[in-house]
Amino acid sequence: MGVKCVVTDYIEPDLEWEAAELAKRGIAFGCHQLKFAPAARVIEATRDADIVVVNMVKITPEVVAGWEKPRLVIRHGVGYDNVDVPALTQAGIPLCYIPDYCTEEVAEHAIALLFAGARRLAESRKVLEESSARGQWDFTAVIPVFRIAGKKIGIIGCGRIGSRVYEKLRSFGCDFLICDPYLSEERQRELGITVVDQETVFRNADLITIHTPLTEETRHLVNAKTLALMKPTAYLVNTSRGPMVDHQALAEALRNGTIAGAAIDVFDREPPEPDYPLFGLPNALLTPHLAWYSEDAAWRIREIIIEEVDRFVAGLPPRYCVNPQTLA
């Protein structure tokens, strides 16, 4: 019997390249768009696959229990909060993820949002159009703006992406407050930093950017309590996962002037509902979960997934495995 690979859902225009690459290898291939499908439909599509590639479909205990063959799950992306890891581990199925295909892109996007907020770029366009209409400058809507040099930048989570944000910003003359309780002393020495606690970041940073994985520990990391600690001139950026932030609490903080502004690229539901609380707020800069995107990254992740299939066929472990105990 040959190997079969099934994709549950995808964001590419098509998967013709993948189909051609796997055909060269004699691997059967199926692809679906099951993001909002019931579990029974997901099970039906993936039951007899050896490899399941998942983007945003929820891989629940029910789905795992319905499988007959799968021996590897590949998460198309960095995070894997839509996959029930304990269920896979109990079934002895490794979960492979791809944490390094878009590190530069997310770091660049986070920095772009930090600077856009600090320089009030979204509000500046409105000022330009209104001043043009009246024939006279009025900068009231964007005052005050502060220089970034010398400001304190808070980085919550200093893994692959957070550390790249730090490295890229070092030349701008900023001070840094970095919170990551899991960062080893060796890595701190390598980066030349000393970590601080989360409260210190929220109380003292002028700009905060979040780069942690979504866990029960980090869910609603940004909430009414932590927002109340922040400076009224502070700016918040989230390019990690939507549930890191209590969006209702953030909307209240933005309306009340508790903080100066926020930039959000990720949401609890994607795309967000029409009544999403940050819509219409002038001090909320929103982008459509595209921090990961560049043409380079979009192609690199496709190549890596095929490389992971090759590793599986060759009897090699994944490059990055969430539950390595299943490989024993």
C-alpha positions in Angstrom: 0.0 0.0 0.0 1.3 3.5 -0.9 1.3 6.6 1.2 -1.7 9.0 1.1 -1.5 12.7 2.1 -4.7 14.7 2.7 -5.1 18.4 3.2 -8.0 19.5 5.3 -8.1 23.1 4.3 -5.7 25.6 2.6 -5.2 29.3 1.9 -3.3 29.0 -1.4 -5.2 29.7 -4.6 -4.8 26.0 -5.5 -2.6 23.0 -4.6 -1.7 22.0 -8.1 2.0 22.3 -7.4 1.6 20.0 -4.3 -0.4 17.5 -6.4 2.3 17.4 -9.0 5.2 17.1 -6.5 3.5 14.2 -4.7 2.5 12.5 -7.9 6.3 12.4 -8.8 6.8 10.5 -5.6 3.9 8.1 -6.1 2.0 9.6 -3.1 -1.8 9.7 -3.3 -3.1 13.2 -2.6 -6.5 14.7 -1.6 -7.4 18.3 -0.7 -10.5 19.8 0.8 -11.8 23.1 2.2 -13.3 21.9 5.5 -12.5 24.9 7.8 -16.1 25.1 9.1 -17.2 21.6 8.3 -18.5 19.3 11.1 -16.2 16.7 12.6 -17.9 13.9 10.8 -17.0 15.4 7.4 -13.4 16.0 8.5 -13.2 12.4 9.6 -14.7 11.1 6.4 -12.1 13.1 4.3 -9.0 12.1 6.4 -9.9 8.7 7.9 -7.6 6.7 5.5 -4.8 9.2 5.2 -1.2 8.5 6.4 -0.4 12.2 6.6 -2.9 14.9 7.4 -2.0 18.5 6.6 -4.1 21.0 8.5 -4.4 24.8 8.3 -7.3 26.0 10.5 -9.6 22.9 10.8 -10.0 21.9 14.4 -8.4 18.5 15.0 -10.4 17.4 18.1 -10.4 14.2 20.1 -13.5 13.1 18.1 -11.7 13.6 14.8 -8.6 11.7 16.1 -10.8 8.8 17.4 -12.3 8.5 14.0 -9.1 8.0 12.2 -7.9 4.6 11.0 -4.4 5.3 9.5 -2.9 8.7 10.1 0.7 8.5 11.4 1.6 12.2 11.0 -0.2 15.6 11.3 1.5 18.6 9.7 0.2 22.0 10.9 0.5 24.5 8.1 1.9 27.3 10.2 3.6 28.4 13.4 0.8 28.0 16.0 -1.2 24.8 16.6 -3.9 25.8 19.1 -6.5 24.4 16.7 -5.0 20.9 17.2 -5.7 18.8 20.3 -2.2 17.7 21.2 -3.1 15.4 24.0 -5.5 13.5 21.7 -2.7 13.0 19.1 -0.2 12.0 21.8 -2.5 9.5 23.2 -3.0 8.0 19.8 0.7 8.0 19.2 0.5 10.5 16.3 3.3 13.1 16.0 2.3 16.7 15.3 4.8 18.6 13.1 4.6 22.3 12.9 6.6 25.0 10.9 7.8 27.7 13.2 10.5 29.2 11.0 8.9 30.0 7.6 7.8 33.5 8.3 9.9 34.8 11.2 11.3 37.8 9.2 7.8 38.7 7.9 6.1 38.7 11.3 8.9 40.6 12.9 8.8 43.2 10.1 5.1 43.5 10.3 5.1 44.0 14.1 7.8 46.7 13.7 5.8 48.4 11.0 2.7 48.5 13.3 4.8 49.8 16.2 6.1 52.6 14.1 2.7 53.3 12.5 1.2 53.7 15.9 4.0 55.8 17.3 3.9 58.1 14.3 0.0 58.1 14.2 0.0 57.2 10.5 -3.6 56.1 10.3 -4.9 59.3 11.8 -2.4 61.3 9.6 -4.2 60.4 6.4 -7.5 61.8 7.8 -5.7 64.9 8.9 -4.3 65.4 5.4 -7.7 65.0 3.7 -9.5 67.3 6.2 -6.8 69.9 6.0 -6.9 69.7 2.2 -10.7 70.2 2.2 -10.4 73.4 4.4 -7.3 74.7 2.8 -5.5 75.0 6.1 -3.4 72.6 8.2 -4.9 71.3 11.5 -2.8 68.7 13.2 -4.9 68.4 16.3 -6.0 64.8 15.6 -2.5 63.5 15.7 -1.0 65.4 18.6 0.9 64.3 20.5 3.6 62.3 18.7 6.8 61.3 20.4 10.1 60.2 19.0 10.8 56.5 19.2 14.5 56.8 20.1 14.9 56.6 23.8 11.5 55.0 24.4 11.0 51.7 26.2 9.8 48.9 23.9 8.2 45.9 25.7 8.5 42.5 24.1 6.4 39.8 25.6 7.8 36.5 24.3 11.3 36.4 23.0 11.5 33.3 20.9 12.2 33.2 17.2 10.0 36.3 16.3 10.3 38.3 19.5 14.1 38.0 19.4 14.2 39.2 15.7 12.0 42.2 16.7 14.6 43.0 19.4 17.6 42.5 17.1 16.1 44.6 14.3 15.1 47.5 16.7 18.4 47.7 18.5 19.8 50.3 16.1 16.9 52.7 16.7 18.2 53.8 20.1 15.4 52.3 22.1 15.5 50.7 25.6 13.9 47.3 26.0 11.8 45.5 28.6 11.6 41.9 27.7 9.4 39.3 29.4 9.8 35.6 28.7 9.9 33.3 31.8 11.0 30.4 29.6 14.0 32.1 28.1 17.2 30.4 29.2 20.0 32.2 30.9 22.3 31.2 28.1 19.9 32.7 25.5 19.7 35.9 27.6 23.4 36.2 27.6 23.5 35.6 23.9 21.0 38.4 23.2 22.6 40.7 25.9 19.3 41.1 27.8 17.9 40.4 31.3 14.2 39.5 31.4 11.7 41.3 33.6 8.3 40.3 34.8 5.1 40.9 32.9 3.8 43.7 35.2 7.1 45.6 34.7 6.5 45.6 30.9 2.9 46.7 31.2 3.7 49.5 33.7 6.7 50.9 32.0 6.8 50.3 28.3 5.9 52.9 25.8 5.3 50.4 23.0 4.4 46.7 23.6 4.5 43.9 21.1 3.3 40.3 21.9 5.0 37.2 20.5 4.0 34.3 22.7 2.2 31.1 21.7 -1.4 30.8 22.7 -1.9 28.6 25.8 -4.3 28.7 28.8 -1.5 30.7 30.5 -1.4 33.4 27.9 -5.0 33.6 26.9 -6.3 37.1 27.6 -2.8 38.2 28.5 -4.0 41.6 27.6 -7.1 42.3 29.7 -8.7 45.1 31.7 -6.3 44.7 34.6 -3.1 44.7 32.5 -4.4 47.5 30.2 -5.0 49.6 33.4 -1.3 49.3 34.2 -0.2 50.8 30.9 0.7 54.5 30.3 -1.9 56.6 28.6 0.6 57.3 25.9 1.4 53.6 25.3 0.7 51.6 22.2 0.0 47.9 21.9 0.7 45.5 19.0 -0.5 41.9 18.6 0.6 39.8 15.7 0.6 36.4 17.6 -2.9 35.0 18.2 -6.2 36.8 18.7 -7.2 35.4 22.1 -4.0 36.8 23.6 -6.2 40.0 23.9 -9.5 40.6 25.5 -10.8 42.7 22.6 -13.8 44.1 24.5 -11.5 45.3 27.2 -9.1 46.8 24.6 -11.9 48.6 22.9 -12.9 50.2 26.3 -9.3 51.2 27.0 -9.0 52.8 23.5 -12.3 54.7 23.9 -11.5 55.8 27.4 -8.0 56.9 26.6 -6.5 54.3 29.0 -3.9 53.7 26.3 -3.1 55.8 23.2 -3.6 53.1 20.5 -3.4 49.6 19.4 -2.6 47.6 16.2 -4.1 44.2 15.8 -3.4 41.6 13.1 -5.1 38.6 14.7 -8.6 38.0 16.0 -10.7 35.5 18.0 -12.8 34.7 14.9 -11.3 35.2 11.5 -12.3 37.2 9.7 -13.8 39.1 12.6 -17.6 39.6 12.8 -19.1 42.9 11.5 -19.7 44.0 15.1 -16.0 43.4 16.2 -15.5 46.1 18.9 -12.4 47.7 17.5 -14.0 48.6 14.1 -14.6 52.3 13.8 -12.1 53.3 16.5 -9.7 55.9 15.1 -6.9 54.8 17.4 -7.1 51.1 16.4 -5.0 50.1 13.4 -6.2 46.7 12.0 -4.7 44.4 9.5 -6.2 41.1 8.2 -3.9 38.4 9.7 -1.2 39.0 7.1 1.8 39.5 9.3 3.0 36.1 8.1 2.6 36.9 4.4 5.2 37.5 1.7 5.5 35.8 -1.6 8.7 34.3 -0.2 7.1 32.9 2.9 4.0 31.7 1.1 6.2 29.5 -1.1 8.6 28.5 1.5 6.0 26.9 3.7 4.7 24.8 0.8 8.2 23.6 0.1 8.8 22.7 3.8 5.6 20.7 3.9 6.7 18.6 0.9 10.1 18.2 2.6 8.3 16.9 5.7 6.4 14.4 3.6 9.8 13.3 2.2 11.2 12.9 5.7 8.1 10.8 6.7 8.5 8.5 3.7 12.3 8.1 4.5 11.5 7.2 8.1 13.0 10.4 9.5 11.4 12.4 12.3 9.9 15.9 11.6 12.2 18.9 12.0 9.9 20.3 14.7 7.7 18.0 16.6 5.3 19.2 19.3 5.0 15.8 21.0 8.3 14.1 20.5 7.4 11.2 22.8 5.3 9.8 20.0 8.5 9.3 18.0 10.1 6.8 20.4 
